[in-house]
Amino acid sequence: MHTTRRAALALTVAAPAIHAQGASIRIIVPFAPGGSTDAVARLVSVGLSQRLGGAVVVDNRPGAAGALGTEAVARAAPDGLTWLLTFDSHATLPALLPNLSFNLTRDLDPVMLIGGAPYVIAARPDKPFRNLTELVAAARARRDALSYGSTGNGTIGHLTMMLLQQRIGASMPHVAYRGGGLAVNDTVAGHVDMMIGSAALLAPHIAGGTLRAIAQFGPTRLPALAQVATAEESGFPGLQAEAWWGVFAPAGTPAAQVARMNTALRETLSEERVRHQMEQTQQARLALSDPEGLRVFLERQIETWGGVVRANNIRPD
């Protein structure tokens, strides 16, 4: 039988199997409710339920920088009923937590890279620096004077600022917060000079005028930040950092089940309403990759950010 026909037959057989069991399909989010990963999971859950033929439940399992929820999926039965929807910090886990009881690449199978949104530096509009060039000049002129907040020690935002400081030869004190809301509040209040966070987190505050975007770290400018230069445009080639969302399955999940979930995700995220929400609310550039695309992407992320963690001996909060 032709390979395509075999795959199609496997998908057809697999679809009613889950429904017949009457079991819910769990999407484990390894973070607390309210963040962007939780929002993405809940946004796609209805479409997935319609396409997979059963209830889809979002199960929040926060703790240990995402490791607790991720371990739950790594240890789950590979039966197509348990999936992981996680965030960019996934790639830093092996370096941040070297004693992990699971292996990211051995114990989890990639399903889809959903997409990403650039990290952005933002400050109050009354700060004297308006772009990255002026920020760098201020940091060099007043070493250890300009502080910045992030959503936690060892997060991609924190690591990006570490790379920036190494490139400019100046240091800026870091204040690690336990959530984006807290970091935004203190930045608006002037308790820190600036913060770095995903475009999804900062876009409402930038649009509302309480914060001003200083730089963005995507490969190109976001439409919503068309007047804000990227770090590469500002003279820092190769300095890119994006928040991203990816879906994984327990290792050994049948390829037909993985393909079925990938298709259901692609169709759901291609719906006009869902795509609009991702692009406007999350400021995301959708990738909608195949499993191999996520595998290659993750390997590069682990190499890049793991190297920063180890070089600076960074540990989670």
C-alpha positions in Angstrom: 0.0 0.0 0.0 1.3 3.5 -0.8 2.7 5.4 2.3 0.2 8.2 2.0 -2.7 5.8 1.9 -1.4 3.9 4.9 -1.1 7.1 6.8 -4.6 8.2 5.8 -6.0 4.8 6.9 -4.1 5.0 10.2 -5.6 8.5 10.9 -9.1 7.2 10.0 -8.8 4.3 12.4 -7.2 6.4 15.2 -9.9 9.1 15.1 -12.9 7.1 16.5 -10.6 5.2 18.9 -10.1 8.1 21.2 -13.8 9.1 21.0 -14.9 5.6 21.8 -12.9 5.5 24.9 -14.8 8.5 26.2 -11.5 9.9 27.6 -10.7 13.6 27.6 -7.7 14.8 25.6 -5.4 16.7 28.0 -3.2 19.6 27.0 -0.8 20.2 29.8 0.4 23.7 30.2 3.4 23.8 32.6 2.5 27.3 33.9 -0.2 28.9 35.9 -3.4 30.2 34.3 -3.3 33.8 32.9 -0.1 33.7 30.9 0.3 33.6 27.2 0.8 29.8 27.0 -2.4 29.2 28.9 -4.2 31.7 26.6 -2.9 29.9 23.5 -4.0 26.5 24.8 -7.5 27.7 25.6 -7.7 29.5 22.3 -7.1 26.3 20.3 -9.0 23.9 22.6 -12.4 24.4 21.1 -11.2 23.8 17.5 -9.2 20.8 18.6 -12.2 19.3 20.3 -14.2 19.7 17.2 -11.5 18.1 15.0 -10.3 15.4 17.3 -13.8 14.2 18.3 -13.6 14.5 22.1 -13.4 16.9 25.0 -10.1 18.8 25.2 -9.1 19.9 28.7 -6.4 22.4 29.5 -4.5 21.2 32.6 -2.2 23.8 34.2 0.8 22.2 36.0 3.0 25.1 37.1 6.3 24.7 39.0 10.1 24.5 38.6 10.2 26.8 35.6 7.9 24.6 33.7 9.7 21.3 34.5 6.9 19.8 36.6 4.3 19.9 33.9 6.8 18.9 31.3 7.8 15.9 33.3 4.1 14.9 33.6 3.9 14.7 29.8 7.3 12.9 29.5 6.0 10.2 31.9 2.5 9.9 30.4 1.3 7.0 28.3 2.0 7.6 24.6 -1.6 7.0 23.7 -2.6 10.3 22.0 -4.5 11.5 25.0 -1.8 13.7 26.6 0.0 16.6 25.0 2.3 19.5 26.1 1.8 23.1 25.0 4.8 25.0 26.3 6.8 28.2 26.0 10.3 29.4 25.1 11.7 28.6 28.5 11.4 24.9 27.6 14.7 25.2 25.8 16.6 26.4 28.9 15.5 23.6 31.2 18.5 21.2 30.7 20.9 24.0 31.5 19.0 25.7 34.3 18.0 22.4 36.0 20.9 19.9 35.2 19.3 17.2 37.4 16.1 16.9 35.5 14.6 13.4 35.7 13.7 13.5 32.0 15.4 14.3 28.7 13.7 16.9 26.4 14.7 15.3 23.2 14.5 11.6 24.3 11.3 11.7 26.3 9.2 14.0 24.2 8.3 13.9 20.5 7.9 17.2 18.7 4.5 18.0 17.1 4.4 21.6 16.0 6.1 25.0 16.4 3.0 27.2 16.6 4.9 30.5 16.2 6.7 33.2 18.0 6.7 36.9 19.1 9.8 39.0 19.6 11.1 40.1 22.9 10.9 43.9 23.4 12.7 46.3 25.7 10.3 49.0 26.9 10.6 51.9 29.3 8.5 54.8 30.6 8.1 57.5 28.0 9.9 60.0 30.2 13.1 58.1 30.1 15.9 59.9 28.2 16.7 57.0 25.8 14.3 56.5 22.9 16.0 53.7 21.0 18.6 51.0 21.5 21.5 53.2 20.4 20.6 55.8 23.0 20.1 53.1 25.6 23.5 51.6 25.0 25.1 55.1 25.2 23.4 55.7 28.6 24.4 52.2 29.9 28.0 52.9 29.0 28.0 56.3 30.5 26.4 55.2 33.8 27.6 51.7 34.5 25.5 49.7 36.9 23.0 52.6 37.1 20.3 51.5 34.6 18.2 48.7 36.0 15.9 46.3 34.1 13.2 43.9 35.0 12.4 40.5 33.5 9.8 37.8 34.2 12.4 35.7 36.0 15.9 34.6 36.4 17.0 32.4 33.5 14.1 33.4 31.2 14.8 34.2 27.6 14.4 37.9 28.3 17.0 37.8 31.1 19.4 35.8 28.9 18.9 38.3 26.0 19.9 41.2 28.3 22.9 39.2 29.4 24.0 38.9 25.7 23.4 42.6 25.1 25.5 43.6 28.1 28.3 41.3 26.9 28.2 42.9 23.5 28.3 46.5 24.7 30.7 45.9 27.6 28.5 47.5 30.2 26.4 46.0 33.1 22.8 46.8 34.1 21.4 45.5 37.4 18.7 42.8 36.9 15.5 42.6 38.9 13.7 39.2 38.5 10.0 39.2 38.9 7.7 36.2 39.3 5.3 37.3 36.5 4.9 39.7 33.7 2.3 41.8 35.4 4.5 42.6 38.3 7.4 43.6 36.0 5.1 45.9 34.0 3.7 47.5 37.1 7.2 48.4 38.5 8.4 49.6 35.1 5.4 51.9 34.8 5.9 53.1 38.3 9.5 53.8 37.7 11.0 51.3 40.2 13.1 49.9 37.3 14.4 51.9 34.4 13.2 49.4 31.8 12.0 45.9 31.3 12.2 43.1 28.7 9.3 41.0 27.9 7.5 39.4 24.9 5.6 41.7 22.5 2.4 39.9 23.6 3.0 41.1 27.2 4.0 44.7 26.4 1.9 45.5 23.3 -1.2 46.8 25.3 1.0 49.1 27.5 2.9 50.4 24.5 -0.4 51.0 22.6 -1.8 52.7 25.7 1.2 55.0 26.1 2.3 54.0 29.5 5.4 52.4 28.1 7.6 53.1 25.0 9.2 50.4 23.0 13.0 50.9 22.8 14.0 47.8 20.7 12.7 44.6 19.4 14.6 41.4 18.9 12.8 39.6 16.1 14.2 39.0 12.6 12.1 41.8 11.2 9.9 44.5 12.6 6.4 43.6 13.9 3.6 45.5 12.1 2.5 46.8 15.5 6.0 48.2 16.2 6.8 49.3 12.7 8.7 52.4 14.0 10.9 50.4 16.4 14.2 49.1 15.0 15.3 45.6 15.6 18.5 44.9 17.5 20.1 43.7 14.3 19.2 47.0 12.6 20.7 48.8 15.5 24.1 47.2 15.0 23.9 43.9 16.8 23.9 41.2 14.1 22.7 37.8 15.2 21.0 39.1 18.4 17.5 37.7 18.1 15.2 36.5 20.8 11.6 35.4 20.4 9.0 34.0 22.7 7.5 30.9 21.1 4.9 28.2 21.7 5.4 24.6 20.8 3.4 21.3 21.2 5.0 18.0 22.2 3.8 14.5 22.9 5.2 11.7 25.1 7.9 9.9 23.3 6.6 6.9 21.3 3.2 8.4 20.6 2.2 6.8 17.3 3.1 8.9 14.2 -0.5 8.8 13.0 -1.6 10.4 16.3 1.1 13.1 16.0 0.2 13.8 12.4 -3.5 14.0 13.4 -2.8 16.5 16.2 -0.5 18.5 13.8 -3.3 18.7 11.3 -5.9 19.7 13.8 -3.7 22.4 15.2 -2.9 23.7 11.7 -6.6 23.9 10.8 -7.6 25.5 14.1 -4.9 28.1 14.0 -5.8 28.9 10.3 -9.3 29.8 11.3 -9.7 33.6 10.7 -10.8 34.3 14.3 -8.1 32.2 15.9 -5.4 33.6 13.6 -6.5 37.1 14.3 -6.3 36.5 18.0 -2.8 35.1 17.7 -1.6 37.9 15.5 -3.2 40.7 17.4 -3.4 39.6 21.1 -0.2 37.5 21.1 1.6 39.5 18.4 2.6 36.2 17.0 4.1 35.3 13.6 2.6 31.9 13.0 4.9 29.1 11.9 2.6 26.1 12.0 5.6 23.8 11.4 5.7 20.0 10.9 7.2 17.9 13.7 10.7 18.0 12.1 10.6 21.8 11.9 10.1 21.9 15.7 12.8 19.4 16.3 15.4 21.4 14.4 14.2 24.7 16.0 14.4 23.3 19.5 17.9 21.9 19.0 19.1 25.4 18.0 17.3 27.0 20.9 18.8 24.6 23.4 22.3 25.2 22.0 21.9 29.0 22.0 20.3 29.7 25.3 21.8 26.8 27.2 25.2 28.2 26.3 24.2 31.6 27.8 23.0 29.9 31.0 26.1 27.8 31.5 28.5 30.6 30.6 27.0 32.9 33.2 26.3 30.2 35.8 22.6 31.2 35.9 20.2 29.4 38.2 16.4 29.8 38.4 14.7 31.9 41.1 
